Amino acid sequence: MTRQFALDQSGVKRLKVTYLWNLTSARVYLDGKDLGYFAEKTDFERGAIFKLPDGRTLLVKYGPIEGAPFLKGVHLLHNGVPVPGSAAIPLPKWALAFMVACAVIPVVSLGGALPALLAIGGVRGVLSASRASRWSTGIRAGVCALIMVACWGAFGLVLITVSGGRTGTLFMSSSREELLKQIEATYTKQGFRPENVTQMMGNFRQVCDKMNNKQCTDYLRSSLQQIKNARYTD
């Protein structure tokens, strides 16, 4: 992974931090020149202070964002001052409300890839906007509110524009076992006798065993939608 940062108000991203997914082999560059190196994950998390050519110092480490311990990133302190865009900038308490509002979209939709993407995009947008030190608190809160509204607006637009059949399957779970449980519960709710439900669930499992995971998921989603829309007599 590669992260770039500006150390001053010019906005020029002179500082670059690169590291592998497991937080090893982390390197710090300034103006394209190697400034420092972390060989191990523990070293990167512990951090180190590097002396810059102008005599100032730069603390670099990897860890949780203050105010959002469930999120982590690269902490940078330039002469003791948090570098904009780095994890050293704390998350305002009020921003959590906007993040949660975006994060619940997949919960409302009962899963699905698209709602999850909207939630992730919203949380990341709020995380960035709420910590943009160049803006006043009012502007940051306003931008976060717009991001939240945009996420829910996009979610609502999808519900409106996608056809009825696809709407039902678009936000369904992608888990085979979860879909099978929902099918079984729907059959039971429809009034089928337990022995018949057991037999039909066995048939679904046999069909799925002959498919790959995606084919099985698509098959179960389509079947579940049809069962929900139908009215049966047992």
URCORZI-V538181 format. One line per field, one symbol per residue. burial: + if it has 24 or more other C-alpha atoms within 12 Angstrom, else -. A space follows every 10 residues. Layout:
BEGIN
burial: ???
END
This chain:
BEGIN
burial: --+++++--- ----+++++- --+--+++++ ----++++-- ---++-++++ -------+++ +++-+--+-- --++++++-- -+++++++++ ++-+++-+++ ++++++--+- ++-+++-+++ ++++++++++ +++------+ +-+++-++++ ++-++----- ------++++ ++++++--++ -+++-+++-- ------+--- +--++--+-- -----+++++ +++++-+--- ----
END
